[in-house]
Amino acid sequence: MTLRCYKCGKEISPGGTSYIIRIISISNFNGIIEPQENMDLKSLIKEIEEEIKGLPEDLIEEEIFKEKEFILCPRCKELFFANPFGKKLDNMKPPESIPPP
Ligand SMILES: [Zn+2]
């Protein structure tokens, strides 16, 4: 099987350098539930159960923890880390000159 960069599609030669980018999202639930006024714990649990009723278990799990892996070539890895979320760089200008190391 040929290994290809997920982003640019470039073939990664056998023994060539590539990177695995692993993205994990974990629910940032802080453990604090703020029940509505006059709602006891039993009613709150019942409400949560009603909300998730009918949803497949894997979907509920996915809401809490999700993991994905991508293979990138060295160039795409650098580009990814420079701006992982593709934010606009309108206010950033490249430097006029680069100081010597
Ligand atoms: Zn690439």
py3Dmol code that shows the C-alpha trace and the ligand (Angstrom):
import py3Dmol

protein = """\
ATOM      1  CA  MET A   1       0.000   0.000   0.000  1.00  0.00           C
ATOM      2  CA  THR A   2       1.312   3.391  -0.986  1.00  0.00           C
ATOM      3  CA  LEU A   3       1.588   5.907   1.802  1.00  0.00           C
ATOM      4  CA  ARG A   4       0.342   9.358   0.842  1.00  0.00           C
ATOM      5  CA  CYS A   5       0.249  12.713   2.589  1.00  0.00           C
ATOM      6  CA  TYR A   6      -3.334  13.358   3.702  1.00  0.00           C
ATOM      7  CA  LYS A   7      -3.110  17.054   2.798  1.00  0.00           C
ATOM      8  CA  CYS A   8      -1.214  17.341  -0.493  1.00  0.00           C
ATOM      9  CA  GLY A   9      -1.488  13.761  -1.682  1.00  0.00           C
ATOM     10  CA  LYS A  10       2.260  13.466  -2.255  1.00  0.00           C
ATOM     11  CA  GLU A  11       3.506   9.909  -2.213  1.00  0.00           C
ATOM     12  CA  ILE A  12       5.778   9.124   0.690  1.00  0.00           C
ATOM     13  CA  SER A  13       8.618   6.969  -0.595  1.00  0.00           C
ATOM     14  CA  PRO A  14       9.385   3.757   1.287  1.00  0.00           C
ATOM     15  CA  GLY A  15      11.550   4.683   4.261  1.00  0.00           C
ATOM     16  CA  GLY A  16      10.782   8.377   3.654  1.00  0.00           C
ATOM     17  CA  THR A  17       9.905  10.794   6.406  1.00  0.00           C
ATOM     18  CA  SER A  18       6.267  11.252   7.278  1.00  0.00           C
ATOM     19  CA  TYR A  19       4.391  12.277  10.393  1.00  0.00           C
ATOM     20  CA  ILE A  20       1.325  11.006  12.154  1.00  0.00           C
ATOM     21  CA  ILE A  21      -0.844  13.875  13.329  1.00  0.00           C
ATOM     22  CA  ARG A  22      -3.151  12.663  16.075  1.00  0.00           C
ATOM     23  CA  ILE A  23      -6.061  14.885  16.983  1.00  0.00           C
ATOM     24  CA  ILE A  24      -7.954  14.167  20.176  1.00  0.00           C
ATOM     25  CA  SER A  25     -10.999  16.020  21.388  1.00  0.00           C
ATOM     26  CA  ILE A  26     -12.110  15.494  24.952  1.00  0.00           C
ATOM     27  CA  SER A  27     -15.256  16.999  26.363  1.00  0.00           C
ATOM     28  CA  ASN A  28     -14.327  19.915  28.572  1.00  0.00           C
ATOM     29  CA  PHE A  29     -17.178  19.201  30.924  1.00  0.00           C
ATOM     30  CA  ASN A  30     -16.239  20.667  34.277  1.00  0.00           C
ATOM     31  CA  GLY A  31     -18.430  18.451  36.389  1.00  0.00           C
ATOM     32  CA  ILE A  32     -20.698  21.268  37.464  1.00  0.00           C
ATOM     33  CA  ILE A  33     -24.340  20.892  36.599  1.00  0.00           C
ATOM     34  CA  GLU A  34     -26.510  23.878  37.173  1.00  0.00           C
ATOM     35  CA  PRO A  35     -30.016  22.588  37.547  1.00  0.00           C
ATOM     36  CA  GLN A  36     -32.885  24.862  36.812  1.00  0.00           C
ATOM     37  CA  GLU A  37     -34.644  26.361  39.765  1.00  0.00           C
ATOM     38  CA  ASN A  38     -36.960  24.035  41.637  1.00  0.00           C
ATOM     39  CA  MET A  39     -35.505  20.984  39.909  1.00  0.00           C
ATOM     40  CA  ASP A  40     -34.371  18.122  42.065  1.00  0.00           C
ATOM     41  CA  LEU A  41     -31.534  15.797  41.104  1.00  0.00           C
ATOM     42  CA  LYS A  42     -33.905  12.988  40.151  1.00  0.00           C
ATOM     43  CA  SER A  43     -35.719  15.209  37.667  1.00  0.00           C
ATOM     44  CA  LEU A  44     -32.416  16.479  36.271  1.00  0.00           C
ATOM     45  CA  ILE A  45     -31.119  12.947  35.648  1.00  0.00           C
ATOM     46  CA  LYS A  46     -34.430  12.053  34.056  1.00  0.00           C
ATOM     47  CA  GLU A  47     -34.144  15.089  31.770  1.00  0.00           C
ATOM     48  CA  ILE A  48     -30.606  14.109  30.700  1.00  0.00           C
ATOM     49  CA  GLU A  49     -31.743  10.547  30.063  1.00  0.00           C
ATOM     50  CA  GLU A  50     -34.615  11.848  27.946  1.00  0.00           C
ATOM     51  CA  GLU A  51     -32.229  14.008  25.949  1.00  0.00           C
ATOM     52  CA  ILE A  52     -29.880  11.170  25.031  1.00  0.00           C
ATOM     53  CA  LYS A  53     -32.579   8.525  24.648  1.00  0.00           C
ATOM     54  CA  GLY A  54     -32.515   6.953  21.206  1.00  0.00           C
ATOM     55  CA  LEU A  55     -29.022   8.149  20.404  1.00  0.00           C
ATOM     56  CA  PRO A  56     -26.633   5.336  19.529  1.00  0.00           C
ATOM     57  CA  GLU A  57     -24.074   4.631  22.223  1.00  0.00           C
ATOM     58  CA  ASP A  58     -21.107   5.320  19.955  1.00  0.00           C
ATOM     59  CA  LEU A  59     -22.485   8.763  19.145  1.00  0.00           C
ATOM     60  CA  ILE A  60     -22.780   9.593  22.848  1.00  0.00           C
ATOM     61  CA  GLU A  61     -19.216   8.385  23.353  1.00  0.00           C
ATOM     62  CA  GLU A  62     -18.043  10.448  20.393  1.00  0.00           C
ATOM     63  CA  GLU A  63     -19.381  13.555  22.104  1.00  0.00           C
ATOM     64  CA  ILE A  64     -17.065  12.864  25.017  1.00  0.00           C
ATOM     65  CA  PHE A  65     -13.951  11.538  23.285  1.00  0.00           C
ATOM     66  CA  LYS A  66     -12.918  11.577  19.644  1.00  0.00           C
ATOM     67  CA  GLU A  67      -9.608  10.697  18.077  1.00  0.00           C
ATOM     68  CA  LYS A  68      -8.386  10.917  14.489  1.00  0.00           C
ATOM     69  CA  GLU A  69      -5.059  10.305  12.806  1.00  0.00           C
ATOM     70  CA  PHE A  70      -3.602  11.754   9.630  1.00  0.00           C
ATOM     71  CA  ILE A  71      -0.320  11.086   7.834  1.00  0.00           C
ATOM     72  CA  LEU A  72       1.460  14.204   6.606  1.00  0.00           C
ATOM     73  CA  CYS A  73       4.624  14.838   4.632  1.00  0.00           C
ATOM     74  CA  PRO A  74       7.285  17.037   6.339  1.00  0.00           C
ATOM     75  CA  ARG A  75       6.193  20.228   4.539  1.00  0.00           C
ATOM     76  CA  CYS A  76       2.500  19.762   5.311  1.00  0.00           C
ATOM     77  CA  LYS A  77       3.383  18.968   8.941  1.00  0.00           C
ATOM     78  CA  GLU A  78       5.197  22.324   9.234  1.00  0.00           C
ATOM     79  CA  LEU A  79       2.299  24.150   7.594  1.00  0.00           C
ATOM     80  CA  PHE A  80      -0.171  22.395   9.884  1.00  0.00           C
ATOM     81  CA  PHE A  81       1.691  23.392  13.044  1.00  0.00           C
ATOM     82  CA  ALA A  82       2.119  26.956  11.837  1.00  0.00           C
ATOM     83  CA  ASN A  83      -1.647  27.394  11.569  1.00  0.00           C
ATOM     84  CA  PRO A  84      -3.561  24.257  12.560  1.00  0.00           C
ATOM     85  CA  PHE A  85      -7.010  25.803  12.296  1.00  0.00           C
ATOM     86  CA  GLY A  86      -6.418  27.735   9.101  1.00  0.00           C
ATOM     87  CA  LYS A  87      -7.033  31.073  10.799  1.00  0.00           C
ATOM     88  CA  LYS A  88      -6.846  34.171   8.679  1.00  0.00           C
ATOM     89  CA  LEU A  89      -3.467  35.836   8.904  1.00  0.00           C
ATOM     90  CA  ASP A  90      -4.624  39.274   7.700  1.00  0.00           C
ATOM     91  CA  ASN A  91      -2.855  41.176  10.453  1.00  0.00           C
ATOM     92  CA  MET A  92       0.400  39.347  10.064  1.00  0.00           C
ATOM     93  CA  LYS A  93       2.967  40.531   7.598  1.00  0.00           C
ATOM     94  CA  PRO A  94       6.092  38.638   6.681  1.00  0.00           C
ATOM     95  CA  PRO A  95       9.232  40.350   8.007  1.00  0.00           C
ATOM     96  CA  GLU A  96      11.054  42.708   5.670  1.00  0.00           C
ATOM     97  CA  SER A  97      14.303  40.941   6.416  1.00  0.00           C
ATOM     98  CA  ILE A  98      15.302  37.947   8.430  1.00  0.00           C
ATOM     99  CA  PRO A  99      18.117  38.554  10.919  1.00  0.00           C
ATOM    100  CA  PRO A 100      21.114  36.255  10.603  1.00  0.00           C
ATOM    101  CA  PRO A 101      21.113  33.345  13.063  1.00  0.00           C
TER     102      PRO A 101
END
"""
ligand_1 = """\
1
ZN
Zn 1.942 16.944 2.097
"""
view = py3Dmol.view(width=600, height=400)
view.addModel(protein, "pdb")
view.setStyle({"model": 0}, {"cartoon": {"style": "trace"}})
view.addModel(ligand_1, "xyz")
view.setStyle({"model": 1}, {"stick": {}})
view.zoomTo()
view.show()
